[in-house]
Amino acid sequence: MVNTGFMRWINPDATADVICLCCFQTIASAQSVDELLASEDEHTCNPAADFMIPQPDPLEGLYG
């Protein structure tokens, strides 16, 4: 999925958080911009992941 963007939040302890504006997850907390950019590049957004319910395999046990 294509990311819609990120928000950076500066914390009182001089670190910064990166928040995905699509799934609203905090994807990194770091002290350097390079770390934040790397986290943004590596993030795979799946906004529906929290709502997906695992389903049982309907064929489980059918063939022994």
Beta strands, then each sheet from edge to edge (+ up, - down):
strand 1: 6-10
strand 2: 16-20
strand 3: 26-30
sheet 1: 1+ 2- 3+
end
